[in-house]
Amino acid sequence: MSFGSAAALGEPQICYILGRHLVLCTGIILTVLYCRIKYFTQMAPVTGTGTAKPNADESIYTGLTRHATDTYETIGQKKKGLN
């Protein structure tokens, strides 16, 4: 593409070209990342058995405690009579 023909393109044509380029590059990048995850993780050596159960001390809830009070407390409301 020469400079003269690039200058002859209007804004919509340039946007279409850039949009196509963006979609093409994004598709290629996502395909490469997918193949990398899909195939290269299967080829990596596995360490450990992977079936070991965590101890009670290694639980994800370790260190968490309950709140002393509820987050939402009821406000005492007095009912007024209709007299």
Chimera marker file (.cmm) of the C-alpha trace (Angstrom):
<marker_set name="trace">
<marker id="1" x="0.000" y="0.000" z="0.000" r="1" g="1" b="0" radius="0.5"/>
<marker id="2" x="1.581" y="3.264" z="-1.054" r="1" g="1" b="0" radius="0.5"/>
<marker id="3" x="1.197" y="6.573" z="0.709" r="1" g="1" b="0" radius="0.5"/>
<marker id="4" x="-1.033" y="7.943" z="-2.047" r="1" g="1" b="0" radius="0.5"/>
<marker id="5" x="-3.537" y="5.090" z="-1.815" r="1" g="1" b="0" radius="0.5"/>
<marker id="6" x="-3.539" y="5.234" z="1.990" r="1" g="1" b="0" radius="0.5"/>
<marker id="7" x="-4.352" y="8.929" z="1.855" r="1" g="1" b="0" radius="0.5"/>
<marker id="8" x="-7.202" y="8.197" z="-0.557" r="1" g="1" b="0" radius="0.5"/>
<marker id="9" x="-8.970" y="5.981" z="1.988" r="1" g="1" b="0" radius="0.5"/>
<marker id="10" x="-11.660" y="7.624" z="4.030" r="1" g="1" b="0" radius="0.5"/>
<marker id="11" x="-12.148" y="7.228" z="7.765" r="1" g="1" b="0" radius="0.5"/>
<marker id="12" x="-14.685" y="4.396" z="7.520" r="1" g="1" b="0" radius="0.5"/>
<marker id="13" x="-12.390" y="2.288" z="5.352" r="1" g="1" b="0" radius="0.5"/>
<marker id="14" x="-9.463" y="2.827" z="7.731" r="1" g="1" b="0" radius="0.5"/>
<marker id="15" x="-11.657" y="1.847" z="10.684" r="1" g="1" b="0" radius="0.5"/>
<marker id="16" x="-12.732" y="-1.345" z="8.917" r="1" g="1" b="0" radius="0.5"/>
<marker id="17" x="-9.136" y="-2.240" z="8.138" r="1" g="1" b="0" radius="0.5"/>
<marker id="18" x="-8.002" y="-1.558" z="11.712" r="1" g="1" b="0" radius="0.5"/>
<marker id="19" x="-10.987" y="-3.473" z="13.103" r="1" g="1" b="0" radius="0.5"/>
<marker id="20" x="-10.213" y="-6.509" z="10.962" r="1" g="1" b="0" radius="0.5"/>
<marker id="21" x="-6.575" y="-6.338" z="12.010" r="1" g="1" b="0" radius="0.5"/>
<marker id="22" x="-7.589" y="-6.156" z="15.675" r="1" g="1" b="0" radius="0.5"/>
<marker id="23" x="-9.939" y="-9.147" z="15.381" r="1" g="1" b="0" radius="0.5"/>
<marker id="24" x="-7.322" y="-11.175" z="13.515" r="1" g="1" b="0" radius="0.5"/>
<marker id="25" x="-4.565" y="-10.435" z="16.035" r="1" g="1" b="0" radius="0.5"/>
<marker id="26" x="-6.854" y="-11.106" z="18.988" r="1" g="1" b="0" radius="0.5"/>
<marker id="27" x="-7.918" y="-14.427" z="17.472" r="1" g="1" b="0" radius="0.5"/>
<marker id="28" x="-4.325" y="-15.476" z="16.911" r="1" g="1" b="0" radius="0.5"/>
<marker id="29" x="-3.279" y="-14.495" z="20.436" r="1" g="1" b="0" radius="0.5"/>
<marker id="30" x="-6.222" y="-16.295" z="22.051" r="1" g="1" b="0" radius="0.5"/>
<marker id="31" x="-5.565" y="-19.404" z="19.945" r="1" g="1" b="0" radius="0.5"/>
<marker id="32" x="-1.917" y="-19.455" z="20.984" r="1" g="1" b="0" radius="0.5"/>
<marker id="33" x="-2.807" y="-19.025" z="24.654" r="1" g="1" b="0" radius="0.5"/>
<marker id="34" x="-5.464" y="-21.754" z="24.452" r="1" g="1" b="0" radius="0.5"/>
<marker id="35" x="-3.043" y="-24.199" z="22.820" r="1" g="1" b="0" radius="0.5"/>
<marker id="36" x="-0.396" y="-23.339" z="25.357" r="1" g="1" b="0" radius="0.5"/>
<marker id="37" x="-2.745" y="-24.093" z="28.253" r="1" g="1" b="0" radius="0.5"/>
<marker id="38" x="-4.333" y="-27.136" z="26.636" r="1" g="1" b="0" radius="0.5"/>
<marker id="39" x="-1.273" y="-28.984" z="25.369" r="1" g="1" b="0" radius="0.5"/>
<marker id="40" x="1.724" y="-27.815" z="27.333" r="1" g="1" b="0" radius="0.5"/>
<marker id="41" x="0.161" y="-28.382" z="30.758" r="1" g="1" b="0" radius="0.5"/>
<marker id="42" x="-0.550" y="-31.989" z="29.779" r="1" g="1" b="0" radius="0.5"/>
<marker id="43" x="3.096" y="-32.485" z="28.849" r="1" g="1" b="0" radius="0.5"/>
<marker id="44" x="4.439" y="-31.011" z="32.106" r="1" g="1" b="0" radius="0.5"/>
<marker id="45" x="5.532" y="-33.534" z="34.739" r="1" g="1" b="0" radius="0.5"/>
<marker id="46" x="3.137" y="-33.956" z="37.637" r="1" g="1" b="0" radius="0.5"/>
<marker id="47" x="4.623" y="-33.554" z="41.098" r="1" g="1" b="0" radius="0.5"/>
<marker id="48" x="3.016" y="-35.170" z="44.114" r="1" g="1" b="0" radius="0.5"/>
<marker id="49" x="0.053" y="-37.501" z="44.193" r="1" g="1" b="0" radius="0.5"/>
<marker id="50" x="-2.629" y="-34.847" z="44.014" r="1" g="1" b="0" radius="0.5"/>
<marker id="51" x="-5.022" y="-36.984" z="46.064" r="1" g="1" b="0" radius="0.5"/>
<marker id="52" x="-3.789" y="-35.971" z="49.501" r="1" g="1" b="0" radius="0.5"/>
<marker id="53" x="-6.522" y="-34.517" z="51.693" r="1" g="1" b="0" radius="0.5"/>
<marker id="54" x="-5.673" y="-31.323" z="53.556" r="1" g="1" b="0" radius="0.5"/>
<marker id="55" x="-5.468" y="-31.466" z="57.313" r="1" g="1" b="0" radius="0.5"/>
<marker id="56" x="-8.076" y="-29.696" z="59.412" r="1" g="1" b="0" radius="0.5"/>
<marker id="57" x="-5.416" y="-27.101" z="60.283" r="1" g="1" b="0" radius="0.5"/>
<marker id="58" x="-4.898" y="-26.295" z="56.587" r="1" g="1" b="0" radius="0.5"/>
<marker id="59" x="-8.541" y="-25.530" z="55.933" r="1" g="1" b="0" radius="0.5"/>
<marker id="60" x="-9.483" y="-22.421" z="54.008" r="1" g="1" b="0" radius="0.5"/>
<marker id="61" x="-11.554" y="-21.304" z="56.977" r="1" g="1" b="0" radius="0.5"/>
<marker id="62" x="-8.623" y="-21.330" z="59.408" r="1" g="1" b="0" radius="0.5"/>
<marker id="63" x="-8.380" y="-18.034" z="61.242" r="1" g="1" b="0" radius="0.5"/>
<marker id="64" x="-11.932" y="-16.946" z="60.511" r="1" g="1" b="0" radius="0.5"/>
<marker id="65" x="-14.237" y="-16.230" z="63.415" r="1" g="1" b="0" radius="0.5"/>
<marker id="66" x="-17.889" y="-15.301" z="63.740" r="1" g="1" b="0" radius="0.5"/>
<marker id="67" x="-18.906" y="-11.719" z="64.405" r="1" g="1" b="0" radius="0.5"/>
<marker id="68" x="-19.859" y="-10.946" z="67.985" r="1" g="1" b="0" radius="0.5"/>
<marker id="69" x="-23.034" y="-9.197" z="66.822" r="1" g="1" b="0" radius="0.5"/>
<marker id="70" x="-25.233" y="-9.389" z="63.775" r="1" g="1" b="0" radius="0.5"/>
<marker id="71" x="-24.476" y="-7.076" z="60.922" r="1" g="1" b="0" radius="0.5"/>
<marker id="72" x="-28.059" y="-5.923" z="60.869" r="1" g="1" b="0" radius="0.5"/>
<marker id="73" x="-29.693" y="-5.185" z="64.180" r="1" g="1" b="0" radius="0.5"/>
<marker id="74" x="-33.366" y="-4.436" z="64.652" r="1" g="1" b="0" radius="0.5"/>
<marker id="75" x="-34.043" y="-0.873" z="65.728" r="1" g="1" b="0" radius="0.5"/>
<marker id="76" x="-36.531" y="-0.652" z="68.572" r="1" g="1" b="0" radius="0.5"/>
<marker id="77" x="-39.653" y="1.032" z="67.249" r="1" g="1" b="0" radius="0.5"/>
<marker id="78" x="-42.541" y="2.231" z="69.367" r="1" g="1" b="0" radius="0.5"/>
<marker id="79" x="-46.000" y="1.811" z="67.942" r="1" g="1" b="0" radius="0.5"/>
<marker id="80" x="-48.199" y="4.859" z="68.207" r="1" g="1" b="0" radius="0.5"/>
<marker id="81" x="-51.876" y="4.458" z="68.896" r="1" g="1" b="0" radius="0.5"/>
<marker id="82" x="-54.509" y="5.837" z="66.561" r="1" g="1" b="0" radius="0.5"/>
<marker id="83" x="-56.477" y="7.643" z="69.297" r="1" g="1" b="0" radius="0.5"/>
<link id1="1" id2="2" r="1" g="1" b="0" radius="0.2"/>
<link id1="2" id2="3" r="1" g="1" b="0" radius="0.2"/>
<link id1="3" id2="4" r="1" g="1" b="0" radius="0.2"/>
<link id1="4" id2="5" r="1" g="1" b="0" radius="0.2"/>
<link id1="5" id2="6" r="1" g="1" b="0" radius="0.2"/>
<link id1="6" id2="7" r="1" g="1" b="0" radius="0.2"/>
<link id1="7" id2="8" r="1" g="1" b="0" radius="0.2"/>
<link id1="8" id2="9" r="1" g="1" b="0" radius="0.2"/>
<link id1="9" id2="10" r="1" g="1" b="0" radius="0.2"/>
<link id1="10" id2="11" r="1" g="1" b="0" radius="0.2"/>
<link id1="11" id2="12" r="1" g="1" b="0" radius="0.2"/>
<link id1="12" id2="13" r="1" g="1" b="0" radius="0.2"/>
<link id1="13" id2="14" r="1" g="1" b="0" radius="0.2"/>
<link id1="14" id2="15" r="1" g="1" b="0" radius="0.2"/>
<link id1="15" id2="16" r="1" g="1" b="0" radius="0.2"/>
<link id1="16" id2="17" r="1" g="1" b="0" radius="0.2"/>
<link id1="17" id2="18" r="1" g="1" b="0" radius="0.2"/>
<link id1="18" id2="19" r="1" g="1" b="0" radius="0.2"/>
<link id1="19" id2="20" r="1" g="1" b="0" radius="0.2"/>
<link id1="20" id2="21" r="1" g="1" b="0" radius="0.2"/>
<link id1="21" id2="22" r="1" g="1" b="0" radius="0.2"/>
<link id1="22" id2="23" r="1" g="1" b="0" radius="0.2"/>
<link id1="23" id2="24" r="1" g="1" b="0" radius="0.2"/>
<link id1="24" id2="25" r="1" g="1" b="0" radius="0.2"/>
<link id1="25" id2="26" r="1" g="1" b="0" radius="0.2"/>
<link id1="26" id2="27" r="1" g="1" b="0" radius="0.2"/>
<link id1="27" id2="28" r="1" g="1" b="0" radius="0.2"/>
<link id1="28" id2="29" r="1" g="1" b="0" radius="0.2"/>
<link id1="29" id2="30" r="1" g="1" b="0" radius="0.2"/>
<link id1="30" id2="31" r="1" g="1" b="0" radius="0.2"/>
<link id1="31" id2="32" r="1" g="1" b="0" radius="0.2"/>
<link id1="32" id2="33" r="1" g="1" b="0" radius="0.2"/>
<link id1="33" id2="34" r="1" g="1" b="0" radius="0.2"/>
<link id1="34" id2="35" r="1" g="1" b="0" radius="0.2"/>
<link id1="35" id2="36" r="1" g="1" b="0" radius="0.2"/>
<link id1="36" id2="37" r="1" g="1" b="0" radius="0.2"/>
<link id1="37" id2="38" r="1" g="1" b="0" radius="0.2"/>
<link id1="38" id2="39" r="1" g="1" b="0" radius="0.2"/>
<link id1="39" id2="40" r="1" g="1" b="0" radius="0.2"/>
<link id1="40" id2="41" r="1" g="1" b="0" radius="0.2"/>
<link id1="41" id2="42" r="1" g="1" b="0" radius="0.2"/>
<link id1="42" id2="43" r="1" g="1" b="0" radius="0.2"/>
<link id1="43" id2="44" r="1" g="1" b="0" radius="0.2"/>
<link id1="44" id2="45" r="1" g="1" b="0" radius="0.2"/>
<link id1="45" id2="46" r="1" g="1" b="0" radius="0.2"/>
<link id1="46" id2="47" r="1" g="1" b="0" radius="0.2"/>
<link id1="47" id2="48" r="1" g="1" b="0" radius="0.2"/>
<link id1="48" id2="49" r="1" g="1" b="0" radius="0.2"/>
<link id1="49" id2="50" r="1" g="1" b="0" radius="0.2"/>
<link id1="50" id2="51" r="1" g="1" b="0" radius="0.2"/>
<link id1="51" id2="52" r="1" g="1" b="0" radius="0.2"/>
<link id1="52" id2="53" r="1" g="1" b="0" radius="0.2"/>
<link id1="53" id2="54" r="1" g="1" b="0" radius="0.2"/>
<link id1="54" id2="55" r="1" g="1" b="0" radius="0.2"/>
<link id1="55" id2="56" r="1" g="1" b="0" radius="0.2"/>
<link id1="56" id2="57" r="1" g="1" b="0" radius="0.2"/>
<link id1="57" id2="58" r="1" g="1" b="0" radius="0.2"/>
<link id1="58" id2="59" r="1" g="1" b="0" radius="0.2"/>
<link id1="59" id2="60" r="1" g="1" b="0" radius="0.2"/>
<link id1="60" id2="61" r="1" g="1" b="0" radius="0.2"/>
<link id1="61" id2="62" r="1" g="1" b="0" radius="0.2"/>
<link id1="62" id2="63" r="1" g="1" b="0" radius="0.2"/>
<link id1="63" id2="64" r="1" g="1" b="0" radius="0.2"/>
<link id1="64" id2="65" r="1" g="1" b="0" radius="0.2"/>
<link id1="65" id2="66" r="1" g="1" b="0" radius="0.2"/>
<link id1="66" id2="67" r="1" g="1" b="0" radius="0.2"/>
<link id1="67" id2="68" r="1" g="1" b="0" radius="0.2"/>
<link id1="68" id2="69" r="1" g="1" b="0" radius="0.2"/>
<link id1="69" id2="70" r="1" g="1" b="0" radius="0.2"/>
<link id1="70" id2="71" r="1" g="1" b="0" radius="0.2"/>
<link id1="71" id2="72" r="1" g="1" b="0" radius="0.2"/>
<link id1="72" id2="73" r="1" g="1" b="0" radius="0.2"/>
<link id1="73" id2="74" r="1" g="1" b="0" radius="0.2"/>
<link id1="74" id2="75" r="1" g="1" b="0" radius="0.2"/>
<link id1="75" id2="76" r="1" g="1" b="0" radius="0.2"/>
<link id1="76" id2="77" r="1" g="1" b="0" radius="0.2"/>
<link id1="77" id2="78" r="1" g="1" b="0" radius="0.2"/>
<link id1="78" id2="79" r="1" g="1" b="0" radius="0.2"/>
<link id1="79" id2="80" r="1" g="1" b="0" radius="0.2"/>
<link id1="80" id2="81" r="1" g="1" b="0" radius="0.2"/>
<link id1="81" id2="82" r="1" g="1" b="0" radius="0.2"/>
<link id1="82" id2="83" r="1" g="1" b="0" radius="0.2"/>
</marker_set>
